[in-house]
Amino acid sequence: MRIMSCLLLVVLCGLHSVDAQPRIESQFRIARLKYSGGGDWYNDPSEEVNLLKFIQQNTNIDCDPRYEFVDLSSDKLFSYPFLFITGHGNIAFSDYEVQRLRSYLQQGGFLYADDDYGMDKAFRREMKKVFPDQELVELPFSYGLYHCHFSFPNGVPKTHKHDGKPPQGFGLFHKGRLVVYYTYESNPSDGWEDDTEVHGDPEPVRQEALRFGTNIVVWVLTH
């Protein structure tokens, strides 16, 4: 059974949580993907929490706003409909982890990747292992993800300058379904975090980033 079709039924308990609050098993959850290679997969743990709170306040999606993480070898992997990966450095998947991620995505899971500046080369290399016959393709501004809840007529918003290049959104598909979405030269997830002083994001930029994250989740849950 596909992970998405199970979402509103029973979702197994997540692997890790910041608190021990009792959970409602039908609530939507996001798991941070833990990886090897030296990259800081764990940075800014408030990001998903704030996004989930925003989604709960601005949609009809019932969310569980807590920080959780999972690695690809965990038995809990398939209990999460949505994985999030970010960082500044290297990513390295073992052969077994490549197989697990491929199976997860083909069976209905979804991966959102946000380059926090410096992980682009490694992420593209590892995705080529997962789907050897595919290349990440840039999604057109007309793609439904950019219009499904909030409107982003110019595609991915520019949250951070990075190298000053235009922001881009890339995808990998399985049987017509978007299974991997990757934002580059954009970094919306930094706009979700608690500490606004670190990046100096003004409130309009933070709100734009949260709205964009909401679109990603809405698109995943409806397609």
N, C-alpha and C positions, 0 to 999 in steps of 0.2 A: 504494500500500500504506500502511495506517495506520502512524503512528509507533510506536504501542504494540505492534503485531504484529511490528515489526522489532526490538524492544528486545533480545530474547534471541538475535538473530542477529548482524548486523554493524551497529555504530553508528560513524559516521564520527568522525574526530578532532574534539575540541572546539576552539573558537576561541582561547581564552587559558587559560593555566595559570600558577600560581605557580611550579611547579617543572617540571623536564624529565624526570620519572620516566617510564619506559616504561609505557604503559597497556595494559590488557586491553580489547579493543574491546567485549566483551559486558557490561562492568560498567555499572551504573546511574550516571548523572551528572545533576547539576543545573547549569543555567547562570543566572547573575544577568543580568537584563535591563537593558541600558544604555538610557537614554532622554534626550531633550533636555528643555529647559524650566527648568533650574536646580535641580531637586531632586537630593539627594545619593543617587543610585542605588547608589553604591559603598560606602556606610557599613557598618561591621562585617563585613569580609570573612571572618571566622572562622566565621560563622554556619552556612553550608551545609556547611563542612568538618566541624564538630563534629556536625551532624545526621547526615551520611552515616556518620561513624564509629560513632555510636550505633546507627543502623539496621543496620550490618554486624554489630555485636556482639549485637543483640537480635532479629534476624530471619534468614531464609535468603537475603536479598537481597544479592548481591555488588555492592558499591559502589566507586566511585572517589572517595575523599574528598579532593578538591582544589578550590580556588576557580577558577572559570571565569566569564567573562562574554561576552555576545554582544549585538549590536544587531540590530534587526529587518530591516535591509537586508543583513545578512551571508549569504553562501552557506551558512554553517554552521548557520543557524537550525534547519533541519529535521533536523539530526542529534541534537538534544536532545529527549528526550521530556517534559522538565519544566523550565519556566522559573519563576524566582522574582523578584518585583519588590517593592521596599520603598523607603522614604525618608520625608523630613519635609516635602517641599515640592511644587513644581509638576511636572507631567508633561505633555509635549506630543508627540504623534505626528503626523507628516506624513501626508498622504493616502496616500502609498505605504506608509508603515509601518502604517497602519490596515489596508490591504488585505493586507499580509503577515501581520499578526497574525491577522486573520480566517481567512486561508487555512491558517495553521499550526494553529489551533484546530480548524477544520473537518476537517482531515486527520489528526487524532488527537493533536495536542499538547495540553499542559495548562499553565495559568498559575496559580501561587499568588501572591496579593498580600497583603502584611501592612502595614497602616498603622502606620508608626513614629511617628505623631503629626504630622498636618498635611498628608497627601496625599489625604485622603478626597474632597474636592471635585474635585480634578483627576483622580483615578482614575475616579470615577464619570462625569465628563464624557467622558473618553477611551474608556471602555468603551461608552458610548452611541454613539460613532462606529463602534466595531467591530461592535456588534450593535444597530442603530437600533431594531429592533422588540421589543427585550427590556429588562426592568428586572432589576437584581440582586434576587434573592429570598432572604429569610432562610430558612436550612435548619432544619427542626424538630430537636429534640433526639433524635428517633428515627431520624434519617437515618443510614445505614450507616457513613459516614465516622467517626462518633463512637463506633463500636463494633467496628470491623473488626479491630483487633489489641489495643489497650488500650481500656478502657472509660471513656467520658466522658459519663455519664448526663445531665449538665447542659450539654452542648454545649461550646463553646469555653471554655478556662480563662482566667482573668484573670491575665495575667502582670504587667501594669503598670497603674497607676491611671489615667493620662491624665486625662480629664475626670470620672472616677468613674462613668461610665455602664456599664450591663451589657455584657459582651462579646457580640459577635454574629458569626456566620458567614454569608456570603452566597454565592450561586452563580449562574452563568450556564450554561445547558445548550444542547447542540446534538444534536438527534435523540436526546434522552433521556440523553445522557452529560454528566456534569459536566465542563466545559471550563475554567471559571474559578472559583476559590474565593478568597474575600476575607474576611480577619479584620479586625474593627474594634473599637476599644476593648479590645483584648486584647494584641496585640504579642508572640505567643509566640516569634518569631524572635530577639528581644532576649535571651531565656532560653537561646539556643543559643550565644551568643558566648563568647569566651575570658575577657574582662576582666570578672570579676564585680564589681569595685569600681565600675565606671561606673554600673551600675543597682542594685547592692546586692541582687541576687537571691539568696536563700538556696538551698541545694542542693536542697531539696524542690521549690521552684518551678522551678528549672532542669530537674530531672528530669521534672517534669510537662510542661514545654514541649517537651522532647525526645521524650517519649512521644507528645505530640500531633502533632508534626511527622512522627513515624513513621507515625501513622495516615493522614496525608494521602498520604504516598508509597505505603503499602500499598493504599489505596483506588484511587489512580490506576493502579497496576500491575495491579489485578485487575478493573477496570471500564472 
